[in-house]
Amino acid sequence: MNPRGEQAEVLAAAFVESRGLRIIARNYRCRHGELDLVARDGDTLVFIEVRRRTGSRFGGAAASINAPKREKLLKAARHYLAELSAPPACRFDAVLLTGEPPRIEWLRNIIEE
């Protein structure tokens, strides 16, 4: 991972932790893809996609989470959940960082499953 990507994930993790989530995994990788952050929000397991863009050109950070990316996230999450004895309720969130210094936006429930 590049340094900007690592920095974005550190900022995103600190941001969601400051809002009550607890990070339980970072950069979970499997053959289907990668989950940037996995967190707990009470009893809910949250898969968090982190995106950083310097500007909104080409649609910005949110636009980069397209259908193929969402499918990879779903497959990676299913793989993660298969390793648990009792899968909890889940949701998919995104933390978007735009500009310098980055403006942080937290989108909840980006994928309806």
N, C-alpha and C positions, 0 to 999 in steps of 0.2 A: 504494500500500500504506500502511496506517496505521502509525504509529510503533511500536505494540505488536507488529505483525506483523514489522516490520523488526528490532526488538530480538530477537524470538523466533528469527528466522533467523540472526542474528549469534551468539546463544547456542548454537543447534544446530550451526552450522558449527564453532565453537570446540570444542564437545563432541566431535564426531566426529573432528576433526583431532587432538585430544589422544589419541585412541584409534587413530591411525595412518592414517586416511583422508586423501585429498588432494582438496580441493574444486577442481573444474575449471569449474563453471558455477553461476551463481545466477540464479534467476528466468527460466529459459528459457521463452519464450512462443511459442506457435504457435496456429493457429486451433482446435486441439482442447483447449487448456488451458495450464496452467503447471506446470513442474517447479520446486519450490522450490530444491532443491540437487541438483547432479550431482557425484558424487565417484568417485574411484578407490580401491578396496581391493585392492591388488596388481594382478592382471590383470582383476579384476571391476569393471564399471561399476555404480555404485549410484545409483539414483534415490531421493531422500530427500524425503518429505513431512513438513513441519513443522506441528505443531498446538499451539496454546496455548489453555488454558482457565484461568479463575481458580478453578474448582472442578469437582467431578465431577457437578454437577447436569446433567440431560439426557444422562447417559451418559458425560460426560467427553470428553477429546481423542481417545481411540482410537475411540469410538463414532461420531465425526464423519467417519471415513473409511469411508463407506458404499459400497454397490455402485455407484451412479452416479459417485461420486468416484473409485473404483478404475478404472472404465471410462475416465474422462477421463485418469487417470494413464497407463494403458496406451496410449491413443491418442497422448498427447503424447510418451511414450517411443518409440513406433514412429516418430514424426516425427523425433525427435532421432537415432535410430539410422539412419534412411534417409540422413542427411547424412554418415555415416561410410563409409569405403571398406571396412572389415572390422569389422563389429560384434562386440564382445567378449561374453563371458559377462556376464549382468546379473542384478541383483536389485533389489527394491523394499524400502526400509526406511522407518520413521517415527521421528521424534524428537518426543516428546510433552513439553510443558512444562505443569505444573499447579501452580496456587497462586502465592502471593507470599510470599517469593521463590520462583521456580519450581523445582519438583522435576523433574528431567530423566529421562526413560525412553527407551531406544533399543530399538525393536522391529525385528528383522531378518526379511526374507522375508515381508512382510505380504501379498504377492500371489504366488500360485503361477501361473506362466504356462507 
